[in-house]
Each structure stands twice: as structure tokens, then as C-alpha cells.
Amino acid sequence: MHVAVLGATGAVGRTMLEVLVERNVPVEQLTLLASERSAGRRVEWQGREYTVRAPGPGTFRGVDYALFSAGADRSKSWGPRAAEEGAVVIDNSSAWRMDPQVPLVVPEVNADALGTLPRGIIANPNCSTIQMVVALKPIHDAASITRVVTTTFQSVSGAGETGRDTLRHELAGEGLEGSPFSRRIAGNVIPQIGDFDPEGWTSEERKMINETRKILSLPDLPVAATCVRVPVDLGHSVQVAVETERELSLDEARQALASFPGIIVSEGASGFPTPLETANRDEVFVGRIRKDPFLPRVLHFWVVADNLRKGAATNAVQILEAMAR
Ligand SMILES: NC(=O)c1ccc[n+]([C@@H]2O[C@H](COP(=O)([O-])OP(=O)(O)OC[C@H]3O[C@@H](n4cnc5c(N)ncnc54)[C@H](OP(=O)(O)O)[C@@H]3O)[C@@H](O)[C@H]2O)c1
């Protein structure tokens, strides 16, 4: 198959190239795309050298799958063109996620949504949303979810290579032009990811609310999110409080989570997942599973995943695999 990666020089794009190899995706032809700034750059992949180029008319002709991770503006302009030229587009940006004609897919949760592609585009959800819905789905299947309240602790790599560089420079006591964060991130936590709307919610929080409802096909589900940037290089952590229609025992909840594909329940006397311990893994790790002390139908748990892998590249490659099947 012929695969194109738009954003191949970025944090997500480079991880996609690793994941394609690890999962033995049968890529016979590879096209690496980025901005004009990177055009001409040589990248080695599977013992061969590839030249990065900027996309142009005809770039996606003959391409089977186009993996996009170059920001929403590029996805808006190049997505429909790539689809017109015959590629199936799997897009990591927020550009198409809430379009009713574009499936928003986490394969373990709603692969059935891949049945029809009116636009030829499939959207990969927001990173913290992906790991949260993987953990919510088995709870929903077991006892029907009626409400979700979440707080996230999101690493700087969620803001791409610039986010990582900013933390590195601040820790080294150096300044850096063009930080993607509204405050200093080293030694700090910032309860703002994206812009605020008039009601006081940030764009990242709205993504978690709207995308969770779409992926779970629960358009009226009450969801509230507080998204926080933390000075961690890689890996997002998400605290979830979930109310169910039927009361679930702790054992039932643990069993439902542990038997779901892609989840590792990590508990025990001193056991709980952290971003450092779960970096470079493709699974979603769940720990600290507790029943609310006052509300019997409410569970609390802690969910950690590598945002560049399950939160982006791995999920996109899993979508490609599901389509290829
Ligand atoms: N980081 C995450 O955890 C995460 C998770 C889920 C989704 N996403 C989404 O994935 C996308 C990429 O994120 P990232 O973290 O990989 O960002 P990044 O490290 O900043 O990489 C951005 C990529 O886009 C390319 N690009 C920028 N402007 C371009 C243009 N005009 N034409 C073609 N290519 C262009 C860059 O190429 P140059 O090197 O040439 O500039 C680079 O390859 C974003 O939409 C982001 O929202 C990210």
C-alpha cells in the first residue's frame, strides 16, 4: 500500500513512522510531506532514504492512506483535495472531528463508525479524549454512563515539538521565543489549554465534552472537563468521575476495565500508572479505581496514556489497519 504522512517532521508524524514499522503495516510506498521549511530534508525509514516535500496538486494521486498531522488549517485545505485525488484521509487535527459526515473513531470503541465515509475523511479524536473514552466504554457497556466529570494533566508534547522545546529551555534557565503556553510552564501548572469561550470553557475542554458525546453516540451525555497543562514531557493523565445508571461494584468495574482491549489495569498496594512509567507504550493504563464515598453510582479512576502514541499516532494507524481489513 502507498501511505503519505503530512506533518512527517513533527512530534506526531515521526511517531507515526515508528508505529507503522512496529505494527508491520505493509507499506510499499511512502510519501513524506511537511512545510516548505522542511522540503528537501532527508529522512531514513526502514533502511531507505526519503526526501520530505511540501504537498502540491497531484501529491495524493495513487496514495491509499494519507495520515495528516500538520495542524487544522492544513487539514482543512489539503483533506478534501487528498480525498478527491483518491486517498482515504486519517486526520489528527481538530478540523473535521465534529463534522457529521466525518466519523470520529477510536477503533476499540466505535470501529463500526468506519462503515461510511461520505467525505473520504476519518478524524482521530483529541488526545486526552481518546484515552478517556477507552476507559469509559467498558463502564458504559456494563452499567450505562449517565454523567462524566474529568480533570486532565496534559504533557507539553501535546503542544508539539515547540511545547517540548519550551519546557527544556525554561528548565535550563533560557528564554525561548514563541512559547505555545500562556504562562511559564517549568515549575508551574496552567489551567488553560486553547482559548477561552464566553462561558469560560477552553477549546480543549469543549473538545473533550463534544468528542466524548460523539464517539460514545450519547449526544445528550452531561460531560464537564477541566484541562490543565503540566510540566511533563510525554504522557497525559486524566482523572475521571463517572456516574452510571446501575450501581457497579468495584470488582465489576475492575473486571470490565481489565478485559477491554487496549486497557491495562495497574493497581495494587503502591501501584498506579504515571506518565514516566507508561511512555512509549500503546495501551491505556487505569489505576486508583474507587467508589465514591457518598454516591454509590459514581466511580473515580485515573487514566494515563502516551499522547503521541494512543493519543495520536497509534490510534491513527489502528484506524488505517481497520480500514485495510
Ligand atoms: N502532540 C500531540 O499529542 C497531538 C495529539 C493529537 C493530535 N495532535 C494534532 O496533530 C497535529 C500535529 O501535532 P504535532 O504535535 O506533531 O505538532 P508539531 O510537532 O508542531 O509538528 C507539526 C507538523 O506539521 C508540519 N507543518 C506545519 N505547517 C505546515 C504547512 N504549511 N504545510 C505542511 N506541513 C506543515 C510541520 O512541518 P515543518 O517541520 O516543516 O514545520 C510538522 O511536520 C496537530 O493538528 C495537533 O493538534 C497532536
The ligand as an ORCA input file, in Angstrom:
! r2SCAN-3c Opt
* xyz 0 1
  N       1.084     16.309     20.052
  C       0.033     15.591     20.403
  O      -0.006     14.962     21.478
  C      -1.160     15.513     19.490
  C      -2.165     14.603     19.796
  C      -3.277     14.517     18.981
  C      -3.362     15.322     17.875
  N      -2.370     16.206     17.586
  C      -2.514     17.039     16.374
  O      -1.566     16.615     15.415
  C      -1.117     17.745     14.660
  C       0.397     17.833     14.702
  O       0.814     17.933     16.039
  P       2.349     17.783     16.477
  O       2.309     17.717     17.940
  O       3.017     16.711     15.696
  O       2.934     19.214     16.006
  P       4.439     19.617     15.582
  O       5.448     18.815     16.305
  O       4.472     21.092     15.700
  O       4.507     19.222     14.015
  C       3.773     19.910     13.034
  C       3.992     19.295     11.676
  O       3.197     20.000     10.708
  C       4.023     20.437      9.639
  N       3.531     21.679      9.044
  C       3.413     22.892      9.653
  N       2.995     23.818      8.758
  C       2.837     23.172      7.566
  C       2.431     23.580      6.265
  N       2.119     24.843      5.995
  N       2.390     22.651      5.273
  C       2.745     21.362      5.516
  N       3.146     20.912      6.747
  C       3.173     21.817      7.756
  C       5.381     20.641     10.286
  O       6.360     20.670      9.283
  P       7.735     21.534      9.466
  O       8.644     20.672     10.291
  O       8.194     21.697      8.078
  O       7.365     22.809     10.142
  C       5.452     19.417     11.181
  O       5.783     18.275     10.423
  C      -1.861     18.951     15.217
  O      -3.022     19.160     14.448
  C      -2.226     18.510     16.622
  O      -3.372     19.170     17.104
  C      -1.257     16.315     18.354
*
